[in-house]
């Protein structure tokens, strides 16, 4: 597909334009007026550049020989031919109705067609000056040609417009006396009277009275008398001025029609299909007259849209920069306050921001947005445009209406009522989990090696790969740079390994380093990578100090440091470390830290989904999924929730708060900080719906009280996994809930312990927890993920503790993201400096990773629709019950629904 011009802000503008044409909020097209956009091309081939941009936009709306949205486009020849001779709206309105999107129904532009008939009559030099009745008769004759019902009535009244009848004698006389008044004169009189009532007397649809400054009400004159008087007045004026007046009339009529057509509705099949805005595309010519006509059109469009309160249109014009600004009558270059193009100036990024930020109906006509197109590139290197993708329908509106009538009739019949009772009498009560068809993450085996040995073995792999880099680059073959890894210290014993991510993160980085250096060996345009792994202590206690050391080392002359990866936990100390590195302008790619608050500046990116995405998916899962076991083997969705969080923990406090907001139904929050009162939390009255507890025992008792009061209460565990084990110990035998079923939904912090079987000996516990990858062997895995799992199993064993918990895969992808930015910098500038690596990250990267598709577009800090999986903890392992997101780049690898037979839609990133 021919592409849009590539350059700064181009991708952002296209995304904003698509969002304007196909808005997520169905009410936006009836509420938020968008300013027209004028794209300016400069240079020797400015006209060709503007044409390339406009052709790309047209193909985006018309990709496969059929319109995706209603749109009309005028080329430079059409605008030049119409300049000063005929209104542009005549051609726009006519093309808008041609080839409408399939199965959406035709556009009913009744007011536009009426005013078009009047304007064409006014511009016909052979037509006599009509009075009101003659003008009404002319317009009604045109209306008959468009409507089969009125045409049939006219035919019944006689074969000619004068009422002539066929047949001899008294039959012809009877038809003349009875049939013509009944089927011709009466419908014409009623049609003309209705035009007057709607366009002049109605306060809701009387746009014509507002335009002509006529008071509404029953005292208003006849519409056709007023239109005939306007026609006679305009024939005596300068032709160019008259064309401008007719342009205003047609625009008001067309926009009033489109505003009515765009009103949201859920009952009418026609309105439910009006999900997009209409689009006007104008490619202004180089000549002064044609460009001036286009400028005046933009000015009149903005005024008409404000007057009719029509937000259902997107207008984009493209012009050579030298052609605009000549709309003054004396031919002199206009100032920024003269023409329609005297709007806001800026690049494509600014225009995109204005389109996204448009809200409501302004009190003044919006000024056009001037946006300079980036320098032209060869068409083969242009920005590839994906076509707009509005919702499609299997049936047209008329067919759907007929089918609905049949269904309603069937339901109202006795068999229909019996069938409805059968369907609604037995709701789905099956529990989520237990599907034998799903691939299960099996029980891992704890290694016989000590945690410290596993940690040092992973560091040894990195040291060996660093030595390989020194050998290869030392021979003068290749370019090498250093990536710093900042991780936590390893656990002290095997039990602590279930709550520690140091070993799998190092392993993932080692596997990625080896794979990336293999690529550099085969491709001289890729960079060799060393890894400098630095230990930030237990729970990243020394992370700020390590970050300062890295910043100091990076400032040294000859430093080869290009960025930092790591930070597997969202903690206040890791947040501070990220802030320090950002202040030193060092790119950072996080691994498994998910808190939104980790995003402190533009130098930080991550490969794990954020807490806001995870909380939205989990809340939807709890509200709609059958997860609450009633003890009989049947399940139902949760009706209440208890959120357990630690207010001093960055991750716990944020995700617990986000889940409570998205779940609704006013969840009760229990705050607990390890250490009780000595932990520094002041005891006070607390907020409504929030209680603070000093011990695990008090916390377990409080949860039990809530579960007894409402058995359909889910516990959302936002605290850390170590405290969860202690909570289960107390809840099972030290509370009044002994023997009761308990359903818990937890975050990724529980994953490793759950996969290791930490909670397997509690039959009363129904546990769901999140993870960032699907189990090894799952059919939805990409080829990259399958290779990563095979490499991991070969080096560390197929039953390793961390094979399915996702931490190693996310560390692998963090290295891949940093390396891709470095390789792009090397290919484009031959200079792999940190600033160029940051530019590569800022420009956006799309790459298949081991944990899913890494769609980190321009301006994004986290991959769009990053996969998230919810596992159900069972005796035979953990099975996926929900997986949402982009596991691969192709559409088949994107999970968009979950639940039985894909009943529910997955939340998606904006």
ZAMARGU-4260 file (C-alpha; in steps of 0.2 Angstrom, whole numbers, plus 5000, padded with zeros to 4 digits):
<rodrens>
0) 5000/5000/5000 | 5007/5017/4996 | 5013/5025/5012 | 5011/5041/5021 | 5026/5052/5022
5) 5039/5046/5035 | 5046/5058/5048 | 5044/5066/5065 | 5026/5065/5072 | 5020/5055/5056
10) 5016/5039/5065 | 5008/5049/5080 | 4997/5059/5068 | 4991/5044/5059 | 4986/5035/5075
15) 4977/5051/5081 | 4968/5053/5064 | 4962/5035/5065 | 4956/5038/5083 | 4946/5053/5077
20) 4939/5043/5062 | 4934/5028/5072 | 4932/5034/5090 | 4932/5022/5105 | 4919/5033/5113
25) 4903/5031/5102 | 4897/5048/5109 | 4912/5057/5103 | 4906/5060/5085 | 4891/5069/5092
30) 4900/5079/5105 | 4918/5083/5101 | 4921/5095/5087 | 4938/5093/5078 | 4947/5107/5069
35) 4951/5105/5051 | 4969/5100/5047 | 4979/5108/5034 | 4995/5098/5029 | 5008/5109/5021
40) 5022/5102/5009 | 5037/5112/5005 | 5051/5111/4993 | 5053/5109/4974 | 5041/5095/4973
45) 5029/5101/4985 | 5014/5097/4975 | 5020/5079/4972 | 5024/5078/4991 | 5006/5084/4995
50) 4999/5071/4983 | 5009/5057/4990 | 5002/5061/5008 | 4984/5063/5002 | 4985/5046/4992
55) 4991/5037/5007 | 4977/5044/5017 | 4964/5039/5004 | 4971/5021/5003 | 4970/5020/5022
60) 4951/5024/5020 | 4949/5014/5004 | 4961/4999/5005 | 4953/4985/4996 | 4942/4993/4983
65) 4928/4997/4996 | 4926/5012/5008 | 4929/5007/5026 | 4921/5024/5032 | 4910/5036/5022
70) 4922/5049/5014 | 4924/5061/5000 | 4939/5067/4991 | 4943/5081/4979 | 4958/5082/4969
75) 4967/5098/4963 | 4960/5098/4946 | 4942/5097/4953 | 4945/5111/4965 | 4953/5122/4952
80) 4939/5119/4940 | 4926/5123/4953 | 4935/5139/4960 | 4923/5153/4959 | 4911/5144/4948
85) 4902/5131/4959 | 4902/5126/4977 | 4914/5112/4982 | 4901/5105/4994 | 4891/5099/4979
90) 4904/5087/4974 | 4908/5082/4992 | 4890/5078/4996 | 4888/5068/4980 | 4904/5057/4983
95) 4899/5055/5001 | 4884/5045/4996 | 4893/5034/4983 | 4899/5017/4988 | 4895/5018/5007
100) 4903/5005/5018 | 4895/4988/5016 | 4880/4983/5026 | 4879/5000/5035 | 4864/5007/5025
105) 4863/5023/5014 | 4866/5040/5021 | 4850/5050/5021 | 4855/5068/5017 | 4837/5075/5015
110) 4841/5093/5018 | 4857/5092/5007 | 4848/5085/4992 | 4834/5099/4994 | 4847/5113/4995
115) 4857/5105/4981 | 4841/5106/4970 | 4839/5124/4974 | 4857/5129/4971 | 4858/5120/4954
120) 4842/5129/4949 | 4850/5145/4955 | 4866/5142/4945 | 4857/5137/4929 | 4857/5153/4918
125) 4842/5146/4907 | 4831/5144/4922 | 4818/5158/4925 | 4817/5167/4942 | 4805/5157/4951
130) 4792/5161/4965 | 4790/5151/4980 | 4777/5139/4972 | 4787/5136/4956 | 4803/5133/4967
135) 4793/5120/4977 | 4786/5111/4962 | 4804/5110/4955 | 4811/5103/4971 | 4797/5091/4973
140) 4799/5084/4955 | 4817/5081/4959 | 4812/5073/4976 | 4800/5061/4966 | 4815/5055/4955
145) 4824/5050/4971 | 4809/5041/4980 | 4800/5026/4974 | 4785/5029/4986 | 4782/5047/4980
150) 4785/5042/4962 | 4772/5028/4963 | 4759/5040/4971 | 4763/5053/4957 | 4760/5039/4944
155) 4744/5034/4951 | 4738/5052/4949 | 4742/5054/4931 | 4756/5051/4918 | 4763/5069/4917
160) 4767/5082/4929 | 4752/5093/4923 | 4740/5079/4928 | 4736/5073/4910 | 4727/5056/4910
165) 4725/5042/4898 | 4709/5035/4893 | 4693/5042/4885 | 4677/5049/4892 | 4671/5049/4910
170) 4686/5038/4916 | 4699/5051/4911 | 4688/5065/4919 | 4686/5055/4935 | 4704/5052/4936
175) 4707/5071/4934 | 4695/5076/4947 | 4699/5063/4960 | 4716/5055/4957 | 4727/5070/4954
180) 4722/5080/4970 | 4723/5064/4980 | 4740/5057/4974 | 4749/5072/4967 | 4743/5089/4974
185) 4740/5083/4992 | 4757/5074/4994 | 4766/5089/4986 | 4757/5102/4997 | 4760/5091/5013
190) 4779/5089/5008 | 4781/5108/5006 | 4772/5111/5022 | 4783/5099/5031 | 4799/5107/5024
195) 4793/5123/5031 | 4789/5116/5048 | 4806/5107/5050 | 4818/5120/5042 | 4810/5136/5049
200) 4798/5133/5063 | 4807/5119/5072 | 4819/5124/5086 | 4828/5107/5085 | 4830/5105/5066
205) 4828/5123/5060 | 4846/5126/5055 | 4840/5136/5040 | 4830/5149/5050 | 4846/5151/5061
210) 4857/5153/5046 | 4845/5166/5038 | 4842/5174/5056 | 4823/5171/5055 | 4814/5168/5071
215) 4807/5151/5074 | 4788/5147/5077 | 4772/5146/5068 | 4773/5164/5062 | 4788/5160/5051
220) 4785/5162/5033 | 4785/5148/5020 | 4802/5140/5017 | 4801/5140/4998 | 4796/5158/4997
225) 4811/5163/5008 | 4822/5152/4997 | 4815/5160/4981 | 4819/5177/4988 | 4837/5172/4992
230) 4839/5165/4975 | 4833/5181/4966 | 4845/5191/4978 | 4860/5181/4974 | 4857/5181/4955
235) 4860/5200/4956 | 4877/5199/4965 | 4894/5195/4960 | 4895/5177/4954 | 4910/5173/4965
240) 4901/5180/4980 | 4885/5170/4976 | 4895/5154/4975 | 4902/5158/4992 | 4884/5160/4999
245) 4878/5144/4991 | 4893/5135/4999 | 4888/5141/5016 | 4870/5135/5013 | 4875/5118/5006
250) 4888/5116/5021 | 4875/5120/5034 | 4863/5107/5026 | 4875/5093/5024 | 4882/5095/5041
255) 4865/5096/5049 | 4861/5079/5040 | 4877/5071/5046 | 4874/5077/5064 | 4857/5068/5064
260) 4865/5053/5055 | 4879/5052/5068 | 4868/5052/5084 | 4872/5036/5094 | 4858/5024/5096
265) 4857/5006/5102 | 4839/5001/5095 | 4840/5007/5077 | 4850/4995/5066 | 4855/5011/5056
270) 4861/5021/5070 | 4871/5006/5078 | 4881/5005/5061 | 4885/5024/5062 | 4901/5021/5072
275) 4913/5032/5063 | 4915/5050/5057 | 4914/5055/5039 | 4930/5061/5031 | 4933/5075/5019
280) 4950/5075/5010 | 4955/5090/4999 | 4971/5091/4989 | 4973/5110/4985 | 4980/5115/4969
285) 4996/5126/4966 | 4987/5140/4957 | 4981/5155/4968 | 4963/5153/4963 | 4961/5135/4967
290) 4970/5136/4983 | 4960/5151/4988 | 4944/5141/4985 | 4950/5128/4996 | 4955/5140/5010
295) 4938/5148/5010 | 4930/5131/5011 | 4940/5127/5027 | 4934/5143/5034 | 4916/5141/5030
300) 4916/5123/5035 | 4922/5128/5053 | 4909/5141/5055 | 4895/5129/5048 | 4901/5115/5060
305) 4900/5126/5075 | 4883/5133/5069 | 4875/5116/5066 | 4885/5108/5081 | 4891/5094/5070
310) 4906/5084/5076 | 4903/5070/5064 | 4916/5075/5051 | 4935/5075/5050 | 4942/5087/5037
315) 4960/5085/5031 | 4967/5096/5017 | 4985/5095/5009 | 4993/5109/5000 | 5010/5115/4993
320) 5016/5128/5006 | 5018/5142/4993 | 4999/5140/4987 | 4991/5145/5004 | 4989/5162/5011
325) 4983/5170/4995 | 4965/5171/4999 | 4964/5190/5000 | 4954/5198/4986 | 4969/5210/4981
330) 4980/5195/4978 | 4992/5200/4991 | 4999/5187/5003 | 4988/5186/5018 | 4993/5188/5036
335) 4990/5174/5049 | 4974/5182/5053 | 4967/5183/5036 | 4962/5166/5028 | 4956/5150/5034
340) 4974/5144/5035 | 4978/5157/5049 | 4976/5143/5062 | 4988/5135/5074 | 5004/5131/5066
345) 5016/5116/5071 | 5022/5099/5066 | 5012/5083/5064 | 5015/5079/5083 | 5006/5095/5088
350) 4991/5092/5076 | 4990/5074/5083 | 4989/5081/5101 | 4975/5093/5096 | 4965/5080/5088
355) 4967/5068/5103 | 4963/5083/5115 | 4947/5090/5106 | 4933/5090/5118 | 4916/5097/5117
360) 4908/5111/5106 | 4918/5127/5106 | 4909/5144/5107 | 4919/5150/5092 | 4923/5142/5075
365) 4939/5131/5077 | 4954/5137/5067 | 4962/5125/5056 | 4978/5116/5062 | 4993/5119/5050
370) 5005/5105/5051 | 5021/5105/5040 | 5024/5088/5032 | 5041/5081/5035 | 5054/5081/5021
375) 5048/5069/5007 | 5056/5051/5005 | 5055/5039/4991 | 5038/5030/4991 | 5045/5013/4995
380) 5052/5021/5011 | 5036/5029/5016 | 5026/5025/5032 | 5016/5009/5029 | 4998/5013/5034
385) 4986/5000/5041 | 4969/5004/5035 | 4956/5010/5048 | 4946/4995/5055 | 4929/5000/5060
390) 4917/4986/5066 | 4910/4976/5052 | 4892/4968/5051 | 4886/4952/5044 | 4869/4959/5039
395) 4863/4976/5033 | 4851/4986/5043 | 4836/4981/5034 | 4840/4963/5035 | 4844/4964/5053
400) 4827/4973/5056 | 4818/4959/5047 | 4827/4946/5056 | 4824/4954/5073 | 4806/4955/5069
405) 4806/4936/5065 | 4815/4932/5081 | 4803/4943/5091 | 4788/4934/5084 | 4796/4917/5087
410) 4800/4922/5106 | 4782/4928/5108 | 4775/4912/5102 | 4773/4897/5114 | 4788/4887/5107
415) 4798/4903/5108 | 4793/4906/5127 | 4797/4888/5130 | 4814/4889/5122 | 4818/4905/5131
420) 4814/4897/5148 | 4825/4882/5144 | 4840/4893/5140 | 4838/4905/5155 | 4833/4892/5167
425) 4851/4884/5168 | 4865/4897/5168 | 4883/4892/5166 | 4889/4887/5184 | 4905/4878/5178
430) 4921/4883/5188 | 4935/4892/5179 | 4949/4879/5179 | 4950/4861/5177 | 4949/4860/5158
435) 4959/4845/5153 | 4963/4852/5136 | 4974/4866/5143 | 4993/4864/5145 | 4998/4864/5163
440) 5013/4871/5171 | 5020/4856/5180 | 5027/4855/5197 | 5046/4860/5196 | 5060/4852/5206
445) 5071/4861/5218 | 5089/4860/5213 | 5101/4851/5224 | 5113/4866/5222 | 5113/4880/5234
450) 5105/4897/5229 | 5122/4905/5230 | 5130/4892/5218 | 5115/4894/5205 | 5118/4913/5206
455) 5137/4911/5203 | 5134/4899/5189 | 5123/4912/5180 | 5136/4925/5183 | 5150/4913/5176
460) 5140/4911/5160 | 5140/4930/5158 | 5159/4932/5162 | 5162/4918/5149 | 5152/4928/5136
465) 5161/4944/5140 | 5178/4935/5137 | 5171/4929/5120 | 5167/4947/5116 | 5184/4953/5121
470) 5192/4940/5110 | 5181/4943/5095 | 5182/4962/5096 | 5200/4962/5100 | 5204/4954/5084
475) 5197/4970/5076 | 5181/4962/5070 | 5165/4971/5077 | 5160/4984/5089 | 5156/4981/5107
480) 5146/4990/5120 | 5142/4987/5138 | 5125/4984/5146 | 5124/4986/5165 | 5113/4974/5174
485) 5106/4979/5192 | 5099/4965/5201 | 5095/4960/5219 | 5105/4948/5230 | 5101/4929/5229
490) 5091/4921/5243 | 5100/4913/5258 | 5092/4896/5256 | 5081/4885/5245 | 5065/4891/5254
495) 5069/4909/5250 | 5072/4904/5232 | 5053/4904/5230 | 5052/4922/5233 | 5068/4928/5224
500) 5070/4933/5206 | 5089/4935/5206 | 5094/4918/5198 | 5081/4918/5184 | 5084/4936/5179
505) 5103/4933/5177 | 5099/4917/5167 | 5088/4926/5155 | 5101/4940/5153 | 5114/4926/5150
510) 5104/4918/5136 | 5100/4934/5128 | 5118/4940/5128 | 5123/4924/5120 | 5110/4924/5106
515) 5113/4943/5103 | 5132/4940/5101 | 5129/4925/5089 | 5119/4937/5078 | 5133/4950/5079
520) 5145/4937/5074 | 5135/4934/5058 | 5130/4952/5054 | 5144/4966/5055 | 5130/4979/5057
525) 5125/4972/5074 | 5134/4976/5091 | 5143/4964/5102 | 5137/4966/5120 | 5146/4964/5137
530) 5135/4963/5152 | 5141/4971/5169 | 5131/4963/5182 | 5130/4973/5199 | 5122/4966/5215
535) 5111/4979/5223 | 5109/4969/5239 | 5095/4960/5248 | 5078/4968/5241 | 5088/4981/5231
540) 5093/4990/5247 | 5109/4997/5239 | 5100/5001/5222 | 5102/5020/5223 | 5120/5019/5227
545) 5123/5007/5213 | 5114/5019/5201 | 5125/5033/5206 | 5141/5022/5203 | 5134/5018/5186
550) 5130/5036/5182 | 5148/5041/5187 | 5156/5027/5177 | 5145/5031/5162 | 5152/5049/5162
555) 5170/5044/5162 | 5179/5047/5145 | 5179/5031/5134 | 5164/5023/5144 | 5156/5010/5133
560) 5140/5009/5144 | 5124/5011/5133 | 5111/5007/5145 | 5104/4998/5161 | 5093/4983/5162
565) 5086/4975/5178 | 5075/4980/5193 | 5064/4965/5195 | 5054/4973/5209 | 5044/4989/5211
570) 5051/4996/5227 | 5054/5014/5233 | 5073/5011/5232 | 5072/5004/5214 | 5061/5019/5209
575) 5074/5031/5216 | 5088/5022/5207 | 5078/5024/5190 | 5076/5042/5194 | 5095/5044/5197
580) 5099/5035/5180 | 5086/5046/5171 | 5094/5061/5178 | 5111/5055/5170 | 5102/5052/5154
585) 5105/5033/5154 | 5092/5022/5145 | 5084/5009/5157 | 5074/4994/5152 | 5065/4986/5167
590) 5062/4967/5168 | 5048/4962/5180 | 5044/4978/5189 | 5026/4982/5185 | 5021/4998/5195
595) 5015/5012/5185 | 5025/5024/5197 | 5041/5017/5191 | 5039/5028/5176 | 5048/5043/5183
600) 5055/5050/5166 | 5057/5046/5148 | 5072/5036/5150 | 5063/5021/5158 | 5055/5007/5148
605) 5049/4990/5153 | 5044/4974/5145 | 5032/4968/5159 | 5013/4974/5158 | 5010/4988/5170
610) 5000/4987/5186 | 4985/4997/5178 | 4984/4984/5164 | 4985/4969/5176 | 4972/4976/5189
615) 4960/4980/5175 | 4961/4962/5168 | 4960/4954/5186 | 4945/4965/5191 | 4936/4960/5175
620) 4941/4942/5179 | 4934/4943/5196 | 4918/4951/5192 | 4913/4940/5177 | 4922/4924/5179
625) 4915/4909/5189 | 4928/4908/5202 | 4918/4907/5218 | 4916/4889/5223 | 4899/4886/5233
630) 4905/4869/5240 | 4894/4859/5228 | 4906/4860/5213 | 4897/4875/5205 | 4904/4892/5204
635) 4899/4910/5201 | 4907/4927/5199 | 4913/4937/5215 | 4901/4949/5222 | 4912/4957/5235
640) 4931/4959/5237 | 4944/4961/5251 | 4960/4969/5246 | 4975/4965/5256 | 4990/4977/5253
645) 5005/4985/5261 | 5004/5004/5261 | 5023/5006/5262 | 5027/4994/5248 | 5026/5003/5231
650) 5020/4989/5221 | 5008/4982/5234 | 5000/4999/5238 | 4998/5004/5219 | 4991/4987/5213
655) 4979/4985/5228 | 4972/5003/5225 | 4970/5000/5206 | 4961/4984/5209 | 4949/4991/5221
660) 4945/5006/5209 | 4942/4994/5194 | 4932/4980/5203 | 4919/4992/5210 | 4906/4987/5223
665) 4916/4996/5236 | 4929/4983/5241 | 4935/4983/5258 | 4954/4986/5260 | 4965/4978/5274
670) 4982/4986/5276 | 4996/4976/5284 | 5015/4980/5285 | 5027/4967/5291 | 5033/4972/5308
675) 5016/4978/5314 | 5016/4995/5324 | 5035/4994/5325 | 5035/4995/5306 | 5031/5013/5306
680) 5013/5014/5302 | 5003/5025/5314 | 4987/5019/5320 | 4972/5030/5317 | 4954/5029/5312
685) 4958/5026/5294 | 4947/5029/5279 | 4930/5022/5275 | 4932/5004/5270 | 4950/5003/5275
690) 4957/4995/5291 | 4975/4993/5297 | 4981/4977/5305 | 4996/4974/5316 | 4998/4955/5314
695) 4995/4941/5302 | 4983/4934/5315 | 4972/4950/5315 | 4973/4950/5296 | 4967/4932/5295
700) 4952/4935/5307 | 4947/4951/5298 | 4947/4942/5281 | 4937/4928/5289 | 4924/4940/5295
705) 4921/4947/5278 | 4920/4929/5270 | 4907/4924/5283 | 4897/4939/5280 | 4897/4936/5261
710) 4902/4919/5255 | 4905/4926/5237 | 4919/4937/5243 | 4936/4935/5234 | 4952/4940/5242
715) 4964/4950/5232 | 4981/4948/5238 | 4992/4963/5233 | 5005/4960/5247 | 5021/4950/5245
720) 5021/4931/5243 | 5031/4928/5260 | 5017/4936/5270 | 5004/4925/5260 | 5011/4909/5266
725) 5010/4915/5284 | 4992/4921/5281 | 4987/4904/5275 | 4994/4896/5290 | 4984/4906/5302
730) 4968/4907/5291 | 4967/4888/5290 | 4967/4883/5308 | 4967/4899/5319 | 4950/4907/5313
735) 4932/4904/5313 | 4933/4900/5294 | 4941/4882/5297 | 4934/4871/5283 | 4927/4885/5273
740) 4931/4888/5255 | 4943/4903/5251 | 4945/4910/5234 | 4961/4921/5232 | 4967/4931/5217
745) 4985/4936/5217 | 4998/4945/5207 | 5014/4939/5199 | 5023/4940/5216 | 5014/4923/5221
750) 5019/4914/5205 | 5036/4906/5209 | 5030/4900/5226 | 5013/4893/5218 | 5022/4884/5204
755) 5034/4876/5216 | 5019/4869/5226 | 5020/4880/5241 | 5001/4880/5243 | 4997/4863/5236
760) 4992/4855/5253 | 4977/4866/5256 | 4961/4859/5249 | 4950/4873/5255 | 4960/4886/5245
765) 4955/4891/5227 | 4970/4901/5221 | 4971/4911/5205 | 4987/4921/5201 | 4995/4930/5187
770) 5010/4926/5176 | 5018/4935/5161 | 5020/4919/5150 | 5011/4904/5145 | 5017/4887/5150
775) 5030/4879/5140 | 5022/4868/5126 | 5006/4879/5125 | 5000/4880/5106 | 4999/4899/5107
780) 5018/4901/5110 | 5028/4910/5096 | 5043/4902/5088 | 5054/4914/5098 | 5046/4908/5114
785) 5048/4890/5109 | 5066/4892/5105 | 5069/4901/5122 | 5060/4888/5132 | 5071/4874/5123
790) 5087/4884/5126 | 5082/4886/5144 | 5078/4868/5147 | 5094/4863/5138 | 5105/4874/5150
795) 5095/4873/5166 | 5083/4858/5165 | 5065/4855/5159 | 5059/4854/5177 | 5068/4870/5184
800) 5059/4880/5197 | 5058/4896/5186 | 5055/4888/5168 | 5037/4894/5168 | 5036/4909/5179
805) 5041/4922/5166 | 5055/4931/5175 | 5069/4923/5164 | 5059/4927/5148 | 5056/4945/5153
810) 5075/4948/5157 | 5078/4940/5140 | 5066/4952/5131 | 5074/4967/5141 | 5091/4963/5133
815) 5083/4961/5116 | 5075/4978/5117 | 5091/4987/5122 | 5101/4978/5109 | 5088/4982/5095
820) 5090/5001/5099 | 5109/4999/5099 | 5109/4990/5082 | 5098/5004/5075 | 5109/5017/5081
825) 5124/5008/5074 | 5116/5005/5057 | 5110/5023/5055 | 5124/5033/5063 | 5139/5021/5065
830) 5139/5029/5082 | 5133/5018/5097 | 5132/5031/5110 | 5119/5032/5124 | 5110/5047/5116
835) 5108/5037/5100 | 5102/5022/5109 | 5089/5033/5118 | 5083/5040/5101 | 5081/5022/5095
840) 5070/5018/5110 | 5060/5035/5108 | 5057/5031/5089 | 5048/5015/5094 | 5053/4997/5092
845) 5042/4982/5087 | 5050/4965/5089 | 5044/4947/5094 | 5050/4942/5111 | 5050/4927/5122
850) 5036/4934/5133 | 5026/4941/5119 | 5025/4954/5105 | 5035/4969/5110 | 5025/4983/5102
855) 5034/4998/5110 | 5028/5012/5098 | 5034/5030/5097 | 5031/5038/5114 | 5026/5022/5123
860) 5036/5015/5138 | 5028/4998/5139 | 5023/4986/5125 | 5005/4988/5119 | 4993/4974/5124
865) 5007/4965/5133 | 5001/4947/5137 | 4995/4943/5154 | 4990/4925/5160 | 4980/4920/5175
870) 4984/4903/5181 | 4973/4891/5192 | 4982/4882/5206 | 4978/4863/5205 | 4985/4847/5212
875) 4993/4843/5195 | 5000/4860/5192 | 4994/4877/5187 | 4983/4879/5172 | 4979/4894/5161
880) 4961/4900/5163 | 4963/4917/5155 | 4976/4924/5143 | 4975/4941/5135 | 4986/4951/5124
885) 4998/4950/5109 | 5008/4934/5110 | 5013/4936/5092 | 5013/4950/5079 | 5000/4941/5068
890) 4982/4942/5072 | 4980/4924/5075 | 4992/4926/5090 | 4982/4940/5098 | 4971/4934/5112
895) 4956/4945/5113 | 4943/4935/5122 | 4943/4924/5137 | 4930/4913/5147 | 4919/4899/5141
900) 4919/4899/5121 | 4927/4916/5122 | 4912/4924/5130 | 4921/4940/5137 | 4932/4953/5129
905) 4950/4956/5135 | 4954/4974/5141 | 4965/4982/5128 | 4977/4996/5129 | 4972/5013/5122
</rodrens>
